[in-house]
Amino acid sequence: MSRAAKPEVIPFTSYQKLLVALLALTQFTVVLDFMVMSPLGDLLMKSMKLKPDQFGIVVSAYAFSAGISGLLTAGFADRFDRKKLLMFFYIGFILGTLACGLASTYQQLVAARIITGIFGGVIGSVSMAIVADLFALEQRGRVMGLLQMGFGASQVLGIPISLYLANLWNWEAPFYMIVGLASIVWIVILIKMKPITKHLEVKSENNAFKHLYKTLLKRDYRIGYLATALLSLGGFMMMPWGSAFAINNLGVSEFELPLLFMVAGIATLIIMPIVGKMSDRFDKFRLLAGASILMILVVLVYTNLSMIPLWLVMIFNVLMMMAIFSRMVPSMALVSALPQMQDRGAFMSINSSLQQIAGGVAAAIGGMIVVQKTEFSPLENYNVVGVVVGVLSLICVVAVYRVSVVVKSRKI
């Protein structure tokens, strides 16, 4: 039996390149809004005198509201122009982020994060539906890799600048910066993006709630939902306390923190396009499985460290970022191949909702496990979180394998 031929590499059109750039910019602002909570964590906890479980609620409030919002909008996601949906939820996200910057109490901050999550959590699913509509499966690995560069860019540019502004003024400053940048991106989308309505030509369930129900219960789709939820549970459980662990356990200073995130971000910018190309050229599941093993090993070692040199902390952070996104890119590409065209908007909304809810559950569970006795004492039980992440990552590999089997069976 001859070996299977490698999939053909399909080049992007000029308009597809424009779309990737616009979606990457929206991803950058949304990811920065969510990710900036981690480096601001130590400053916020000390400024508002928050305990780890309270900060976990601040993080999970966004995730839970995003998940619920995605489920409520899933039934309607395939009934409108995807460009209009993207613009509607993006402007809501901008207003929610502004409310975060204006918050002066813990309760107001939680409420503002809920508002931001209601709108911001849907943007990713709309973007994924656009990608599934306008890009072939053989292109999506590269698209996912480029979109995930928003994460790296947020660390290279967004987080260091945000920390600088926060140290210069206060923790609210980064949110005002995001509002200004996102407003510019929204205007460019309005002018440059064409309507995306091809999915409206395909007959689908007229009743939005029946459409949601049917999309939610389809067997092949449920496998994708499970894989996405497990991916988020393993990925988000450690993240909220990253800066607090680095400062209070590893000996990283507040002035060194921006450099730590910048180095990890630069590495991500370099790694993501490579991972995207590998995902399109080689077996996606094998890439994810290898990355999962690397992540588990690094996490188990990292969460048991104490005071170490900054350069060593940087190496561990780079390895974790490389492993995390080498899991995310191929898995997202595989999951995007599960839904039929008439179900893509609903599927992506449900999938994104479960991703957000799982992230919220992970943050809440992490907040219950992690303990900090005083504002300046080391975090305790962070290594327990590392073990839980390792177990969840192994289960995720099994779930993604099942997704891979379904996707490959359709191409035979």
C-alpha positions as CSV (number, residue, x, y, z in Angstrom):
1,M,0.0,0.0,0.0
2,S,1.4,3.4,-1.0
3,R,1.7,6.2,1.4
4,A,-1.0,8.8,1.4
5,A,0.0,11.9,-0.5
6,K,0.6,15.1,1.4
7,P,-2.3,17.5,1.0
8,E,-1.9,20.2,-1.6
9,V,-0.9,23.6,-0.3
10,I,-3.6,26.1,-1.5
11,P,-2.4,29.7,-1.7
12,F,-4.4,32.6,-0.3
13,T,-6.1,35.2,-2.5
14,S,-5.5,38.9,-1.8
15,Y,-9.0,39.2,-0.3
16,Q,-8.4,36.2,2.0
17,K,-5.1,37.8,3.1
18,L,-7.1,40.9,4.0
19,L,-9.7,38.9,5.9
20,V,-7.0,37.1,7.9
21,A,-5.4,40.4,8.8
22,L,-8.7,41.8,10.0
23,L,-9.7,38.7,11.9
24,A,-6.2,38.6,13.5
25,L,-6.6,42.2,14.6
26,T,-10.0,41.5,16.2
27,Q,-8.4,38.4,17.8
28,F,-5.5,40.6,19.1
29,T,-7.8,43.0,20.9
30,V,-10.1,40.4,22.3
31,V,-7.3,38.2,23.4
32,L,-5.4,41.1,25.0
33,D,-8.5,42.1,26.9
34,F,-8.7,38.6,28.4
35,M,-5.0,37.8,28.7
36,V,-4.1,41.1,30.3
37,M,-5.9,40.0,33.4
38,S,-3.1,37.5,34.2
39,P,-0.2,40.0,34.2
40,L,-2.4,42.5,36.0
41,G,-3.4,39.9,38.4
42,D,-0.7,40.6,41.1
43,L,-1.3,44.4,40.8
44,L,-5.1,44.0,40.9
45,M,-5.0,41.6,43.8
46,K,-2.9,44.0,45.8
47,S,-4.7,47.2,44.6
48,M,-8.2,45.9,45.4
49,K,-7.0,43.6,48.2
50,L,-8.5,40.5,46.4
51,K,-7.9,36.9,47.5
52,P,-7.1,34.2,44.9
53,D,-10.7,32.9,44.8
54,Q,-12.0,36.5,44.3
55,F,-9.6,37.1,41.4
56,G,-10.7,33.7,40.0
57,I,-14.3,35.0,40.0
58,V,-13.2,38.1,38.1
59,V,-11.6,35.9,35.4
60,S,-14.4,33.3,35.3
61,A,-17.1,36.0,35.2
62,Y,-16.0,36.9,31.6
63,A,-15.8,33.2,30.7
64,F,-19.2,32.2,32.0
65,S,-21.0,35.2,30.5
66,A,-19.3,34.6,27.2
67,G,-20.3,31.0,27.3
68,I,-24.0,31.7,28.1
69,S,-24.1,34.4,25.5
70,G,-22.7,32.1,22.8
71,L,-25.4,29.5,23.6
72,L,-28.2,32.0,23.5
73,T,-27.0,33.4,20.1
74,A,-26.1,30.0,18.5
75,G,-29.6,29.4,17.1
76,F,-29.5,32.8,15.3
77,A,-25.9,32.6,14.2
78,D,-26.7,31.2,10.7
79,R,-29.6,33.6,10.0
80,F,-27.6,36.8,9.5
81,D,-24.8,38.3,7.5
82,R,-21.7,37.2,9.4
83,K,-20.1,40.6,8.9
84,K,-23.0,42.3,10.6
85,L,-22.8,39.9,13.5
86,L,-19.1,40.5,13.9
87,M,-19.6,44.3,14.0
88,F,-22.5,44.1,16.4
89,F,-20.7,42.0,19.0
90,Y,-17.4,43.8,18.5
91,I,-18.9,47.2,19.4
92,G,-20.5,45.6,22.5
93,F,-17.1,44.3,23.4
94,I,-15.6,47.8,23.1
95,L,-18.2,49.3,25.4
96,G,-17.8,46.5,27.9
97,T,-14.0,47.0,28.0
98,L,-14.6,50.7,28.6
99,A,-16.7,49.8,31.6
100,C,-13.8,47.7,32.9
101,G,-11.6,50.7,32.9
102,L,-14.2,52.8,34.6
103,A,-14.8,50.3,37.4
104,S,-13.8,51.4,40.9
105,T,-14.9,48.5,43.1
106,Y,-14.6,44.7,43.0
107,Q,-18.4,44.4,42.3
108,Q,-18.3,46.9,39.4
109,L,-15.3,45.1,37.9
110,V,-17.1,41.8,38.0
111,A,-20.2,43.3,36.4
112,A,-18.0,45.0,33.7
113,R,-16.3,41.7,32.9
114,I,-19.7,40.0,32.5
115,I,-20.7,42.7,30.0
116,T,-17.4,42.3,28.1
117,G,-17.8,38.5,28.1
118,I,-21.4,38.7,26.7
119,F,-20.1,40.4,23.6
120,G,-16.5,39.4,23.4
121,G,-17.1,35.7,23.8
122,V,-19.2,35.5,20.6
123,I,-16.5,37.2,18.4
124,G,-14.3,34.1,18.2
125,S,-17.2,31.9,17.0
126,V,-18.2,34.4,14.3
127,S,-14.6,34.6,13.2
128,M,-14.4,30.8,13.1
129,A,-17.6,30.6,11.0
130,I,-16.1,33.1,8.6
131,V,-12.9,31.0,8.3
132,A,-14.9,27.8,7.7
133,D,-17.0,29.6,5.0
134,L,-14.2,31.2,3.1
135,F,-11.2,29.0,3.5
136,A,-10.7,25.4,2.4
137,L,-9.7,22.8,5.1
138,E,-6.2,22.7,3.5
139,Q,-5.8,26.4,4.3
140,R,-7.2,26.4,7.8
141,G,-4.1,25.3,9.6
142,R,-2.3,28.3,8.3
143,V,-5.3,30.6,9.1
144,M,-5.5,29.2,12.7
145,G,-1.8,29.7,13.1
146,L,-2.0,33.3,11.9
147,L,-5.0,34.1,14.0
148,Q,-3.3,32.6,17.1
149,M,-0.5,35.1,16.4
150,G,-2.9,37.6,18.0
151,F,-2.0,35.9,21.2
152,G,1.7,36.3,20.6
153,A,1.3,39.9,19.4
154,S,-0.6,40.6,22.6
155,Q,2.4,39.4,24.6
156,V,5.0,41.1,22.5
157,L,3.3,44.4,22.2
158,G,0.0,44.5,24.1
159,I,1.0,43.1,27.5
160,P,4.3,44.9,28.0
161,I,2.8,48.2,26.9
162,S,-0.2,47.5,29.2
163,L,2.0,46.8,32.1
164,Y,4.0,49.9,31.4
165,L,0.8,52.0,31.3
166,A,-0.5,50.3,34.4
167,N,2.8,51.0,36.3
168,L,2.8,54.6,35.0
169,W,-0.8,55.4,35.8
170,N,-3.0,52.5,37.2
171,W,-4.4,49.1,36.2
172,E,-7.3,50.8,34.3
173,A,-5.0,52.3,31.6
174,P,-4.6,49.1,29.5
175,F,-8.4,48.8,29.1
176,Y,-8.6,52.4,27.7
177,M,-5.8,51.5,25.3
178,I,-7.7,48.4,24.1
179,V,-10.9,50.6,23.6
180,G,-9.0,53.0,21.3
181,L,-7.3,50.3,19.2
182,A,-10.5,48.2,18.9
183,S,-12.5,51.2,17.8
184,I,-10.1,51.7,14.8
185,V,-10.3,48.0,13.9
186,W,-14.1,48.2,14.0
187,I,-14.1,51.1,11.5
188,V,-11.7,49.2,9.1
189,I,-14.0,46.2,9.2
190,L,-17.0,48.4,8.3
191,I,-15.1,49.8,5.3
192,K,-13.1,46.8,4.0
193,M,-15.0,43.6,4.8
194,K,-17.6,42.3,2.3
195,P,-20.9,40.9,3.4
196,I,-20.7,37.1,4.1
197,T,-24.1,35.6,3.2
198,K,-23.4,32.4,1.3
199,H,-24.7,30.3,4.2
200,L,-28.1,32.0,3.9
201,E,-28.6,30.3,0.5
202,V,-28.5,26.8,2.2
203,K,-31.7,25.6,3.6
204,S,-31.6,25.3,7.4
205,E,-34.0,24.9,10.3
206,N,-36.4,28.0,10.4
207,N,-36.9,27.9,14.2
208,A,-33.7,29.2,15.8
209,F,-34.1,27.2,19.0
210,K,-34.8,23.9,17.1
211,H,-31.7,24.7,15.0
212,L,-29.7,25.2,18.2
213,Y,-31.1,22.0,19.7
214,K,-30.4,19.9,16.6
215,T,-26.9,21.3,16.3
216,L,-26.2,20.7,19.9
217,L,-27.2,17.0,19.9
218,K,-25.7,15.8,16.6
219,R,-23.3,12.9,17.5
220,D,-20.3,14.0,15.4
221,Y,-20.6,17.5,16.7
222,R,-20.7,16.4,20.4
223,I,-17.2,14.9,19.9
224,G,-15.9,18.3,18.8
225,Y,-17.6,20.0,21.8
226,L,-15.9,17.6,24.2
227,A,-12.5,18.0,22.6
228,T,-12.8,21.8,22.8
229,A,-14.0,21.8,26.4
230,L,-11.1,19.6,27.5
231,L,-8.6,21.7,25.6
232,S,-9.8,24.8,27.5
233,L,-9.9,23.1,30.9
234,G,-6.3,22.1,30.6
235,G,-5.2,25.5,29.0
236,F,-6.9,28.0,31.3
237,M,-6.5,26.4,34.8
238,M,-2.9,27.8,35.3
239,M,-3.1,31.1,33.4
240,P,-4.8,33.5,35.9
241,W,-2.1,33.1,38.5
242,G,0.9,33.2,36.1
243,S,2.1,36.6,37.1
244,A,1.5,36.0,40.8
245,F,3.4,32.7,40.7
246,A,6.3,34.3,38.8
247,I,6.6,37.2,41.2
248,N,5.9,35.5,44.6
249,N,7.3,32.0,43.9
250,L,10.0,32.3,41.2
251,G,11.4,35.7,42.2
252,V,10.6,37.7,39.1
253,S,10.3,41.4,39.8
254,E,7.5,43.6,38.6
255,F,9.9,45.4,36.3
256,E,11.1,42.0,34.8
257,L,7.5,40.8,34.2
258,P,7.0,42.7,30.9
259,L,10.2,41.3,29.6
260,L,9.1,37.8,30.5
261,F,5.8,38.1,28.6
262,M,7.6,39.8,25.7
263,V,10.0,36.9,25.2
264,A,7.2,34.4,25.4
265,G,5.2,36.5,22.9
266,I,8.1,36.8,20.4
267,A,8.5,33.0,20.6
268,T,4.8,32.5,19.9
269,L,5.0,34.8,16.9
270,I,7.8,32.7,15.4
271,I,6.2,29.4,16.3
272,M,2.6,29.9,15.3
273,P,3.1,30.3,11.5
274,I,5.4,27.2,11.6
275,V,2.8,25.2,13.5
276,G,0.1,26.3,11.1
277,K,2.1,25.2,8.1
278,M,3.0,21.8,9.8
279,S,-0.7,21.4,10.6
280,D,-1.6,21.7,6.9
281,R,1.2,19.4,5.7
282,F,1.2,16.7,8.3
283,D,-1.3,14.7,10.4
284,K,-3.0,17.1,12.7
285,F,-3.7,14.6,15.5
286,R,-0.1,13.5,15.7
287,L,1.1,17.1,16.0
288,L,-1.4,17.6,18.8
289,A,-0.4,14.4,20.6
290,G,3.3,15.3,20.5
291,A,2.6,18.8,21.8
292,S,0.5,17.5,24.6
293,I,3.3,15.2,25.9
294,L,5.7,18.2,25.8
295,M,3.2,20.4,27.7
296,I,2.6,17.9,30.4
297,L,6.3,17.4,31.1
298,V,7.0,21.2,31.2
299,V,3.9,21.9,33.4
300,L,4.8,19.3,35.9
301,V,8.3,20.6,36.3
302,Y,7.4,24.3,36.2
303,T,4.7,24.2,38.8
304,N,7.2,22.7,41.3
305,L,9.9,25.3,40.9
306,S,10.9,27.9,43.5
307,M,13.4,30.8,43.1
308,I,15.3,30.4,39.8
309,P,17.1,32.8,37.4
310,L,15.0,34.9,35.1
311,W,16.5,33.3,31.9
312,L,15.3,29.9,33.1
313,V,11.8,31.2,33.8
314,M,11.8,32.5,30.2
315,I,12.8,29.1,28.8
316,F,10.0,27.4,30.6
317,N,7.4,30.0,29.5
318,V,8.5,29.7,25.9
319,L,8.3,25.9,26.0
320,M,4.8,26.1,27.5
321,M,3.6,28.6,24.9
322,M,5.0,26.4,22.1
323,A,3.3,23.3,23.5
324,I,-0.1,25.0,24.2
325,F,-0.5,26.5,20.8
326,S,0.9,23.4,19.0
327,R,-2.1,21.7,20.6
328,M,-4.6,24.5,19.8
329,V,-3.9,25.1,16.1
330,P,-4.4,21.5,14.8
331,S,-7.3,20.7,17.2
332,M,-9.2,23.9,16.1
333,A,-8.5,23.1,12.4
334,L,-9.9,19.5,12.9
335,V,-13.0,20.7,14.9
336,S,-13.8,23.3,12.2
337,A,-14.2,20.5,9.7
338,L,-17.0,18.8,11.6
339,P,-20.1,21.0,10.9
340,Q,-22.0,21.2,7.7
341,M,-22.3,24.7,6.1
342,Q,-25.9,25.3,7.3
343,D,-24.8,24.5,10.9
344,R,-21.4,26.3,11.0
345,G,-22.5,29.5,12.8
346,A,-24.5,27.5,15.4
347,F,-21.8,24.9,15.8
348,M,-19.0,27.6,16.2
349,S,-21.2,29.5,18.7
350,I,-21.8,26.4,20.8
351,N,-18.2,25.3,20.5
352,S,-17.0,28.8,21.6
353,S,-19.5,28.9,24.4
354,L,-18.3,25.5,25.8
355,Q,-14.7,26.7,25.4
356,Q,-15.5,29.9,27.5
357,I,-17.5,28.0,30.1
358,A,-14.8,25.4,30.4
359,G,-12.3,28.2,30.9
360,G,-14.5,29.8,33.6
361,V,-14.8,26.4,35.4
362,A,-11.0,26.0,35.1
363,A,-10.3,29.5,36.6
364,A,-12.8,28.9,39.4
365,I,-11.4,25.4,40.2
366,G,-7.9,26.8,40.1
367,G,-9.0,29.6,42.5
368,M,-10.2,27.0,45.0
369,I,-7.0,25.0,44.8
370,V,-4.4,27.9,44.9
371,V,-3.9,29.5,48.2
372,Q,-2.0,32.7,49.2
373,K,-1.9,33.5,52.9
374,T,-0.8,37.1,52.6
375,E,-0.4,39.6,49.7
376,F,3.3,38.9,49.4
377,S,3.5,35.2,50.4
378,P,4.2,32.5,47.8
379,L,1.3,30.7,46.1
380,E,0.6,27.3,47.5
381,N,-0.8,24.2,45.7
382,Y,0.1,25.5,42.3
383,N,1.8,22.1,41.7
384,V,-1.6,20.4,42.3
385,V,-3.0,22.5,39.5
386,G,-0.2,21.3,37.3
387,V,-1.1,17.6,37.9
388,V,-4.8,18.3,37.2
389,V,-3.8,20.0,33.9
390,G,-1.7,17.0,32.9
391,V,-4.5,14.5,33.4
392,L,-7.0,16.7,31.5
393,S,-4.5,17.0,28.6
394,L,-4.2,13.2,28.3
395,I,-8.0,12.9,28.1
396,C,-8.1,15.7,25.5
397,V,-5.7,13.7,23.3
398,V,-8.3,10.8,23.3
399,A,-11.1,13.2,22.4
400,V,-9.2,14.9,19.5
401,Y,-8.3,11.4,18.2
402,R,-12.0,10.7,17.8
403,V,-12.5,14.0,16.0
404,S,-9.7,13.1,13.7
405,V,-11.3,9.7,12.9
406,V,-14.6,11.3,12.0
407,V,-13.0,14.0,9.8
408,K,-10.8,11.4,7.9
409,S,-13.8,9.1,7.4
410,R,-15.6,11.8,5.5
411,K,-12.8,12.2,3.0
412,I,-12.6,8.6,2.1
